[in-house]
Structure formats: C-alpha cells, structure tokens
Amino acid sequence: MTKNSTANQTTTTAIPQSVRLADTYYGILGLHPSVSVIEIRRRYRQLSKQYHPDTTDLPPAQAKAKFQRLNEAYGTLSNPERRSLYDLKIGYSRLNVIQAPKGWEQPGQEMSSRTAYLDPTDRPLSSGEIFVLFLLGVTFVGCILLVVTVAYLRGETLI
C-alpha cells in the first residue's frame, strides 16, 4: 500500500496483486501466494495443456520457454519446503494469513476440491501397489515357514 499525503488529505491506494506478483512463480500461474496445493496443481494442469509445445498455437520457441518456466514454477510451489523458502525470498509470510472457517465456501467454488488429494502420498493404493504388498507378505510368511521347517528337521527347538 502507498500513502499520498498533502496538507490535510491522506489517500490510501492499494497496489493490485497482479502488479506485485507479476514476476514471481505465483504470477506465472496467475495465483495468489495463499492458495492451496490443490489449486496450484489444478492451475498448473490447465496452463500446461495451454502452453505445451505439442498442443499450443504459439511459435515453438516461445511455447518451449513458457512451458519450461511453468514447470519451474510448479516444481518450486508444489514442494512444501521449496515453497516456504521461495515465499521467504519474495517476502511473503503465511503467519498472518487468516484461514476460512470449515464449511465456508466462496461462491462458485467446486465441491470436488474437498476430495482432491493434497500430494502424491495422500491417495489410495493402486492395484499394482496392493499386489506388491501381497507378494511381500507371502514372501515374509514363506521365510518364517522355511526357518521353522529347517529348525524342525535339524531337531532344534524354538524356545
């Protein structure tokens, strides 16, 4: 905010967020620094479809540069540690951000945002991952049975 003072008159003017954030990773994605990881991911996917060199109408060199910058921004903002360091670098603090109460939604906010995963570790297991866990369990049980069988054949007791 800037203040212009004259003899008896003080005027306060707010600088638009787009001006202050234009050269930041948030500006590249067109988001405010207080947005959630979910919103960052959604915006990245939307813009990556728009600027990917194979799907855009932009000249190849310009599309490649925009897409690389977009990937760089997403790589930083999607990682919590790098995002915190970046926020410190640009002078943004999350300490004073007021969170909306639970159950309160802004008009036009989609209900699907409640079910989106926060990060790659916050998701259900795929069928391949479940199968690998099953094989791991079978292997573990097989090893235990092998040890017991060998001990029994040697005449050793387990106590």
N, C-alpha and C positions, 0 to 999 in steps of 0.2 A: 504494500500500500504506500502511496505517496501522499504527502500533505502539502497543499499550497496555502501559504499564509499571507494575508495582507493586513492592513491596519486593524480592522475589526472583523475580518472574514476568514474563516478556515473551511477549506473544502477538502474532503477526503475522496480519493479516487482509487478504485480497486483495479489492479492490473489483471487483465484476463489470464486465466490459467494457461491457455494455449500459447500465449506470448512467452511466459516464463518457462514452459516445459517444451518448447518447440525443438530445442537441440538435445533433448535427453532421450533416453530409451522409452520413457513414457510417452513422449511426444511422437516418436516413431510409430508407436502402437495406437496413439490417439486416446490414451487413458490417463486418469489422474493417479498419482502415487498411492492413494489409499485403497485402490481396487484390490479385490481378492485374486488369489492364484487362479481361480476358476475363470474369472473374467479375462485375465491375461491370456490364458490358454485359448479361450473362445476367440478373442480378438486376433491372436496370432494365427489361428487356423483360417479365419476369414481373410486376413491380409495375405497369408501365404498362397491361398488359392488365387488371389487377385494379382500378386506380383511374381509368381513362379515363372521362370523364363519359358517354360513349355506351354503355359496357359494364358499368358498376357499378350496384349496388343502393343506393348511398349517395345522400343528398339532393344535388341538382345543385350547390349552393353548396359543400358540404363536398368533393365529388368534385373540383370545379374547383380548390379550394385545395390539396388533397393532390396532384393531378396537376401543378400548377404548381410546387409545392415539390419534387416528384420530378424534374421537368425541370431545375430549377435545380441540384439536387444532381448529376444526371448530367452536365449541361453543365460543371460545375466538375471533377468527378472523371474525366471521360473525356479531358480535355485535360491532357497531362503537365505543362505549365508552370503552369497554374492549380492543378492538384492539388498540386504542390510548394509553391506559395505558400500554399495553403489548409492543408496539413499543418504548415507553419511557424506559421501563425496559430493552429491549435488545439494546437500544442506536440507534434506527433508527428514523430519523426525516423526516417528509413529507414536511417540509418547502422548501427544496431545490430541490424537485422533479419537473422536467420540464414536463409539460403535452404536449402531441402531439396535433398539431392543429386539429380543427374539419375537418372531411372529409379525413384525412390522415389515411391510414391503413397500417399495416405491411403486407408483402407478406404472403399469406396463412391464414390470419385472416378471420374468417367466418362472413358473413353478419348477421347471426342470433344474434350476440352479441348486435346489435343495438336494438333489440326488447325484449331482456330478461328483466325481472323485477329486480329492484335493491334490494328490500326487500319485505317481506310479505304484507306491507301496500301499495305497489306500484303495484297494479294488478286490473283487472276489478272485479266487484262483481259477485259472483256465483248466480245461480238461487235461491238457498235457502236463501241467504242473501237478494236478491231482494224481495222474498216472505215475509220475516220477516219485511222488511221495509214497504211493502204494508199493512201488518197486523197492524203495529204500526200506520200508517197513518189513517187506518179505525177506530182503537180504539180511536185515538185523535179526529177525526171528530164525532164519536159516543158520546164521552164525552161532547163535545161542544153542540151537539144537545140535549142531556139529560138535561144539565144545562138550556138551553133556554126553553125547554118544561116544566120543573118543575117551572121555573120562570113565565112562561105564565099561567100555571094552578093555581098558587098562586095569580095571579093578580099583580105581581110586574113588574115594568118597568126596562128596562136595562140601562136607561140613568141616 
